[in-house]
């Protein structure tokens, strides 16, 4: 009888044989991980615009959270396709994804512009995003894209503050001031301002100021104090009208080519979705900081005069939109279904907001003793 212990060499040999046998029996083999997934994106914004910065912010969040397993590169508008060509480029796979706004797809399917370029039944952008996620908007958008054969996955995000009425040669004092005015806007706002008598030209952001400079436009709206300043609006106009219903609920859109997105691991898809929500919050906070700074700079350095849009103009916008809405609802069943869904959500959500949210003006005046903005001049 032997008391010898098995040698280390015999043990290792046996272990190796067992491992080989295990592999033969069908145990999964360890395979080398594939390299990083690269995506080439484009925004619909000039590289100097803060909107392009928002696109870069989102890409960085995804790149960081995936540890480099997904690497998104974002090019500015025009690098691959014109701004208004983004949806086609992403759908066809010319680009893997992009950053823009749904209203830029108005020519493909006008109901897409209901994510932003209407009075939105008094919803602000954050409330409209709540409708999108919890009120049925996401499902409606998926159906809408399917109806036009768009091979994309869409993530609306990033609530925009109420946009100005725009930049003018002189203050707007009444609705009739729009009659014959050569004016730039996009989306449903095209129909709205045409209904107010304007001659509307839809141009991407980078083309607006040159068009005003050449006299092709009398007036225009784009978005906010920072973008408008960076794009050069103060060089061609010193009058900006604040507050409007034409785009009081707009948000951004992140799109992926659907085939490229579907091929991603579930873990990366989850990171993409949560990064959208993180970027949405971060964008809204950055907007408050940057827009408020540039609002002051526009007044102090650029000598821009800001005026509140008269209530008569705001009321006229609502009346014209009612006409536009009735016409589009009769022509487009999807339009009708979307606005009815928005209206039901808005009636409940906006009522809650108005009843519970205290107004800011009283407290602001109490602490700082000065009103924000000037009233529009009275009609002579």
Secondary structure, DSSP 8 states (H G I E B T S, - for coil): -------HHHHHHHHHHHHHHHHHTT----------EEEEEEESS-TTSHHHHHHHHHHHHHHHHTTTSEEEEEE-TTSSS-GGGHHHHHHHTSSSEEEE-GGGGTTT-GGGGGTTSS-GGG--HHHHHHHHHHSSHHHHHHHHHHHTT--EEEEEEEE-----SEEESS---SGGGGTT-EEE--THHHHHHHHTT-EEE---HHHHHHHHHTTS-SEE--S-HHHHHHHTGGGT-SEEEE--STTSS-EEEEEEEHHHHHTS-HHHHHHHHHHHHHHHHHHHHHHHHHHHHHHHHHHHTS--EEEE--HHHHHHHHHHHHHHHHHHHHH-HHHHHHHHHHHHHHHHHHHHHHHHS--SHHHHHHHH-S-SSEE-----
